[in-house]
Amino acid sequence: MKPVYVIQTISLKELLNARRQTLHVIAHRYESGSMATTANHPFSDWDKIFTDTMMTVAAIDRLVHHGIIMEIQAESFRKKQAMERNPQHKVSSER
């Protein structure tokens, strides 16, 4: 049995710096093994990450084809902790 490949917290900044490598990893694991990812942005924002629409579609297509999507609508744990440390400080919820 192959191990699960985990990409934790896909963010715009990380993907902008490594978009081709990220697409390569996703494409390589697509039919060869399991992969789990977490992302701070919905798929609709991913066109801002990859250099063109085809890269965006290719990445999303491979992630969702055999995948299970769990969307969690919850407050950020980091934001919650920051607010508890300093209730007067406003923490932006913008991504």
N, CA, C and O of each residue as an XYZ file, in Angstrom:
380
protein
N       0.840     -1.179      0.000
C       0.000      0.000      0.000
C       0.888      1.247      0.000
O       1.844      1.334      0.770
N       0.567      2.203     -0.865
C       1.336      3.438     -0.966
C       0.913      4.412      0.128
O      -0.248      4.425      0.539
N       1.848      5.220      0.595
C       1.493      6.226      1.601
C       0.648      7.343      0.982
O       0.671      7.560     -0.230
N      -0.082      8.030      1.820
C      -0.873      9.183      1.390
C       0.059     10.377      1.315
O       0.817     10.638      2.249
N       0.005     11.098      0.214
C       0.795     12.314      0.046
C      -0.057     13.473      0.533
O      -1.196     13.622      0.089
N       0.463     14.297      1.433
C      -0.317     15.385      2.019
C       0.288     16.726      1.639
O       1.476     16.968      1.852
N      -0.543     17.595      1.073
C      -0.163     18.987      0.835
C      -1.010     19.791      1.804
O      -2.224     19.900      1.632
N      -0.379     20.350      2.812
C      -1.120     21.062      3.846
C      -1.198     22.542      3.529
O      -0.195     23.167      3.184
N      -2.374     23.091      3.644
C      -2.660     24.502      3.496
C      -2.096     25.081      2.214
O      -1.090     25.790      2.218
N      -2.757     24.768      1.132
C      -2.414     25.405     -0.129
C      -2.840     26.864     -0.021
O      -4.015     27.167      0.187
N      -1.884     27.748     -0.162
C      -2.201     29.172     -0.089
C      -1.790     29.846     -1.388
O      -0.988     29.311     -2.153
N      -2.341     31.004     -1.621
C      -2.009     31.728     -2.839
C      -0.515     32.011     -2.919
O       0.090     31.830     -3.975
N       0.084     32.450     -1.826
C       1.506     32.789     -1.829
C       2.364     31.564     -2.147
O       3.267     31.629     -2.981
N       2.074     30.451     -1.477
C       2.861     29.238     -1.705
C       2.717     28.746     -3.134
O       3.697     28.346     -3.763
N       1.494     28.775     -3.646
C       1.287     28.280     -4.996
C       1.859     29.219     -6.044
O       2.328     28.762     -7.087
N       1.832     30.503     -5.793
C       2.438     31.432     -6.749
C       3.933     31.174     -6.877
O       4.502     31.313     -7.960
N       4.564     30.800     -5.779
C       6.008     30.535     -5.788
C       6.352     29.172     -6.383
O       7.473     28.973     -6.851
N       5.418     28.243     -6.374
C       5.728     26.876     -6.814
C       4.606     26.276     -7.652
O       4.323     25.084     -7.540
N       3.971     27.079     -8.483
C       2.778     26.606     -9.198
C       3.051     25.434    -10.130
O       2.269     24.484    -10.162
N       4.130     25.479    -10.879
C       4.425     24.367    -11.797
C       4.754     23.094    -11.021
O       4.316     22.008    -11.401
N       5.521     23.220     -9.938
C       5.853     22.053     -9.129
C       4.605     21.475     -8.482
O       4.456     20.256     -8.396
N       3.709     22.340     -8.027
C       2.470     21.875     -7.404
C       1.619     21.115     -8.413
O       1.092     20.046     -8.101
N       1.482     21.657     -9.615
C       0.720     20.963    -10.650
C       1.373     19.630    -10.991
O       0.676     18.639    -11.212
N       2.689     19.595    -11.037
C       3.406     18.348    -11.330
C       3.119     17.291    -10.261
O       2.865     16.131    -10.586
N       3.158     17.687     -8.995
C       2.888     16.749     -7.897
C       1.458     16.230     -7.988
O       1.219     15.030     -7.856
N       0.508     17.134     -8.215
C      -0.898     16.731     -8.312
C      -1.083     15.765     -9.482
O      -1.732     14.728     -9.341
N      -0.514     16.108    -10.626
C      -0.658     15.255    -11.814
C       0.011     13.895    -11.598
O      -0.528     12.869    -12.014
N       1.176     13.881    -10.953
C       1.897     12.628    -10.717
C       1.109     11.695     -9.786
O       1.054     10.486    -10.011
N       0.507     12.263     -8.752
C      -0.225     11.448     -7.782
C      -1.634     11.097     -8.237
O      -2.282     10.242     -7.634
N      -2.114     11.742     -9.289
C      -3.500     11.606     -9.738
C      -3.953     10.154     -9.841
O      -4.982      9.803     -9.263
N      -3.244      9.319    -10.535
C      -3.652      7.922    -10.695
C      -2.727      6.950     -9.977
O      -2.924      5.737    -10.050
N      -1.717      7.475     -9.282
C      -0.730      6.562     -8.701
C      -0.844      6.400     -7.192
O      -0.245      5.481     -6.634
N      -1.591      7.258     -6.518
C      -1.690      7.134     -5.072
C      -2.606      8.181     -4.481
O      -3.093      9.067     -5.183
N      -2.835      8.074     -3.207
C      -3.746      8.980     -2.505
C      -3.059     10.286     -2.155
O      -1.849     10.339     -1.934
N      -3.865     11.338     -2.109
C      -3.353     12.643     -1.743
C      -4.424     13.372     -0.952
O      -5.611     13.279     -1.264
N      -4.006     14.085      0.058
C      -4.915     14.926      0.837
C      -4.390     16.349      0.765
O      -3.186     16.575      0.878
N      -5.277     17.298      0.580
C      -4.875     18.702      0.544
C      -5.802     19.520      1.419
O      -6.958     19.159      1.641
N      -5.277     20.621      1.906
C      -6.116     21.614      2.558
C      -5.832     22.927      1.853
O      -4.715     23.152      1.387
N      -6.824     23.791      1.772
C      -6.658     25.055      1.068
C      -7.392     26.157      1.808
O      -8.439     25.930      2.416
N      -6.828     27.350      1.747
C      -7.456     28.506      2.371
C      -8.390     29.243      1.426
O      -9.071     30.186      1.828
N      -8.422     28.816      0.173
C      -9.217     29.504     -0.836
C     -10.070     28.507     -1.609
O      -9.650     27.371     -1.829
N     -11.258     28.923     -2.019
C     -12.102     28.039     -2.827
C     -11.505     27.878     -4.225
O     -10.667     28.675     -4.646
N     -11.940     26.847     -4.934
C     -11.441     26.613     -6.279
C     -11.641     27.830     -7.181
O     -10.845     28.062     -8.091
N     -12.676     28.594     -6.941
C     -12.941     29.768     -7.782
C     -11.824     30.806     -7.710
O     -11.714     31.651     -8.599
N     -10.998     30.757     -6.673
C      -9.856     31.679     -6.555
C      -8.583     31.128     -7.180
O      -7.599     31.855     -7.311
N      -8.585     29.871     -7.564
C      -7.346     29.248     -8.026
C      -6.868     29.777     -9.367
O      -5.708     29.567     -9.721
N      -7.727     30.461    -10.132
C      -7.256     31.044    -11.380
C      -6.283     32.193    -11.142
O      -5.601     32.632    -12.068
N      -6.215     32.682     -9.904
C      -5.239     33.706     -9.535
C      -3.881     33.086     -9.207
O      -2.881     33.796     -9.093
N      -3.849     31.779     -9.057
C      -2.644     31.067     -8.639
C      -1.834     30.597     -9.833
O      -0.643     30.887     -9.943
N      -2.484     29.877    -10.716
C      -1.778     29.284    -11.845
C      -1.660     30.283    -12.990
O      -2.442     31.229    -13.081
N      -0.692     30.068    -13.851
C      -0.379     31.036    -14.901
C      -1.441     31.122    -15.985
O      -1.545     32.140    -16.669
N      -2.215     30.088    -16.146
C      -3.283     30.153    -17.133
C      -4.438     29.254    -16.722
O      -4.324     28.426    -15.818
N      -5.543     29.445    -17.409
C      -6.765     28.707    -17.087
C      -6.583     27.206    -17.229
O      -7.126     26.438    -16.436
N      -5.827     26.782    -18.229
C      -5.632     25.344    -18.448
C      -4.927     24.684    -17.264
O      -5.261     23.558    -16.896
N      -3.950     25.378    -16.664
C      -3.268     24.833    -15.479
C      -4.245     24.722    -14.317
O      -4.243     23.733    -13.583
N      -5.075     25.742    -14.156
C      -6.059     25.736    -13.075
C      -7.025     24.568    -13.238
O      -7.266     23.814    -12.296
N      -7.567     24.427    -14.427
C      -8.523     23.349    -14.707
C      -7.859     21.991    -14.511
O      -8.461     21.083    -13.940
N      -6.621     21.848    -14.981
C      -5.917     20.561    -14.845
C      -5.720     20.193    -13.379
O      -5.953     19.047    -12.994
N      -5.296     21.142    -12.562
C      -5.070     20.862    -11.141
C      -6.375     20.489    -10.439
O      -6.442     19.475     -9.744
N      -7.399     21.301    -10.622
C      -8.682     21.043     -9.960
C      -9.290     19.734    -10.452
O      -9.807     18.951     -9.656
N      -9.232     19.496    -11.754
C      -9.787     18.269    -12.331
C      -9.176     17.034    -11.682
O      -9.894     16.100    -11.328
N      -7.878     17.025    -11.528
C      -7.207     15.861    -10.949
C      -7.485     15.715     -9.456
O      -7.517     14.598     -8.940
N      -7.684     16.820     -8.767
C      -7.987     16.738     -7.336
C      -9.406     16.233     -7.081
O      -9.632     15.473     -6.140
N     -10.351     16.643     -7.903
C     -11.747     16.304     -7.613
C     -12.246     15.041     -8.313
O     -13.266     14.489     -7.903
N     -11.563     14.569     -9.350
C     -12.058     13.435    -10.132
C     -12.337     12.213     -9.262
O     -13.426     11.644     -9.327
N     -11.388     11.815     -8.468
C     -11.583     10.666     -7.567
C     -11.673     11.129     -6.112
O     -11.585     10.318     -5.190
N     -11.846     12.425     -5.915
C     -11.729     12.987     -4.579
C     -13.030     13.155     -3.833
O     -14.121     13.023     -4.386
N     -12.879     13.443     -2.584
C     -13.985     13.791     -1.696
C     -13.687     15.196     -1.199
O     -12.614     15.450     -0.652
N     -14.623     16.100     -1.386
C     -14.432     17.487     -0.974
C     -15.193     17.718      0.318
O     -16.393     17.458      0.401
N     -14.488     18.207      1.320
C     -15.111     18.568      2.592
C     -14.860     20.055      2.806
O     -13.735     20.473      3.078
N     -15.905     20.836      2.682
C     -15.776     22.271      2.881
C     -16.207     22.609      4.299
O     -17.317     22.278      4.719
N     -15.339     23.256      5.017
C     -15.607     23.590      6.411
C     -15.834     25.091      6.522
O     -14.962     25.887      6.174
N     -16.978     25.461      6.994
C     -17.314     26.867      7.213
C     -17.153     27.145      8.703
O     -18.090     26.972      9.482
N     -15.977     27.568      9.082
C     -15.705     27.807     10.499
C     -14.702     28.941     10.643
O     -13.974     29.281      9.711
N     -14.689     29.500     11.809
C     -13.728     30.551     12.135
C     -12.320     29.962     12.170
O     -12.121     28.838     12.630
N     -11.375     30.707     11.695
C      -9.982     30.293     11.730
C      -9.522     30.140     13.181
O      -9.771     31.009     14.016
N      -8.845     29.018     13.471
C      -8.316     28.811     14.821
C      -7.272     29.871     15.163
O      -7.231     30.363     16.290
N      -6.433     30.220     14.196
C      -5.404     31.238     14.438
C      -6.028     32.595     14.730
O      -5.582     33.315     15.623
N      -7.068     32.938     13.966
C      -7.757     34.208     14.189
C      -8.406     34.217     15.565
O      -8.335     35.215     16.282
N      -9.036     33.113     15.933
C      -9.690     33.015     17.243
C      -8.668     33.185     18.367
O      -8.920     33.905     19.334
N      -7.520     32.525     18.242
C      -6.479     32.645     19.266
C      -5.935     34.065     19.338
O      -5.663     34.567     20.428
N      -5.773     34.713     18.200
C      -5.280     36.094     18.187
C      -6.272     37.022     18.880
O      -5.868     37.917     19.621
N      -7.552     36.817     18.647
C      -8.577     37.647     19.277
C      -8.635     37.417     20.789
O      -8.890     38.347     21.555
N      -8.396     36.173     21.211
C      -8.389     35.884     22.650
C      -7.190     36.530     23.334
O      -7.291     36.979     24.476
N      -6.060     36.577     22.642
C      -4.859     37.210     23.206
C      -5.012     38.721     23.284
O      -4.519     39.349     24.222
N      -5.692     39.308     22.306
C      -5.810     40.754     22.245
C      -7.191     41.122     21.689
O      -7.327     41.361     20.489
N      -8.216     41.169     22.551
C      -9.594     41.403     22.089
C      -9.784     42.745     21.372
O     -10.700     42.869     20.559
N      -8.955     43.742     21.646
C      -9.101     45.045     20.997
C      -8.540     45.059     19.578
O      -8.880     45.924     18.770
N      -7.693     44.109     19.296
C      -7.049     44.047     17.982
C      -8.011     43.426     16.967
O      -8.542     42.339     17.194
N      -8.228     44.109     15.869
C      -9.098     43.579     14.829
C      -8.255     42.750     13.867
O      -7.293     43.244     13.280
N      -8.624     41.510     13.718
C      -7.923     40.602     12.811
C      -8.751     40.487     11.553
O      -9.922     40.111     11.606
N      -8.153     40.806     10.429
C      -8.867     40.769      9.163
C      -9.214     39.331      8.791
O      -8.417     38.413      8.991
N     -10.407     39.153      8.250
C     -10.796     37.831      7.777
C     -10.583     37.708      6.272
O     -10.966     36.705      5.669
N      -9.969     38.731      5.659
C      -9.693     38.678      4.233
C      -8.609     37.670      3.956
O      -7.727     37.433      4.782
N      -8.687     37.082      2.784
C      -7.701     36.089      2.380
C      -6.671     36.705      1.495
O      -5.750     36.020      1.050
